């Protein structure tokens, strides 16, 4: 598969610090073909040093891709997926422990969301903590590949509120867990396949909160992503649209287009 990729992040109109961090890594192995990792981490604005937490999370994921993943390449593919899942889960737990130690040493509490997708061949694995999201975008529509770990999502799952009501819920920004602020963290891990031309995006809530699926499809479906620069320009347009809708948070998106 050919791959095009980009990252776009915007401070927004009201924040003084951009507490988001994003990552896209692509490599080719002789045994398993092309592999990629796309991730976004959103530092918790209600805590201290959110930018430190998100940066630390992204750097650890980058190190995992460069240092741990190559050590697994001699495995058979079926076995490899199980090991990768365990390895990524341990990486998230390790980030959580390191952030807690960092905060304890400085007398502060810090945390971040973490959402990532690892791709190999036509298969993928998502790892998610918090309410940043992964979407798959095709010419036919947009699919959400992760599930928010948030109070409002829990309320919707229990039938207590509707999707429209969730947008105005007073607890819409309250997470069930995040990396660094919880003593123990349990990432949500899901898997699936990528069939046909698909754009994968990882994004912070500042990006997805005001977006309509059709709006995203029109901008980032594979047919619109002819080059890396085209993708970047479309991501910027979507971020600008979020700001025009009075989005107050940092806005970040990391995109990879597979053909």
Secondary structure, DSSP 4 states (H G I P E B T S, - for coil): --EEEEEEEE--SS-SS--EEEEEEEEEETTTEEEEEEEEEEB-TTSS-HHHHHHHHHHHHHHIIIIIGGGGTTS-HHHHHHHHHHHHHHHHHHHHHHHHHHHHHHT----B-EEEEEEETTEEEEEEESS-EEEEEETTEEEE-S---BHHHHHHHTTSS-HHHHTT-TTTT-BS--BTTSSS---EEEEEE--SSEEEEEE-HHHHTT--HHHHHHHHSGGG-SSHHHHHHHHHHHHHHHHHTT--S-EEEEEEEE-
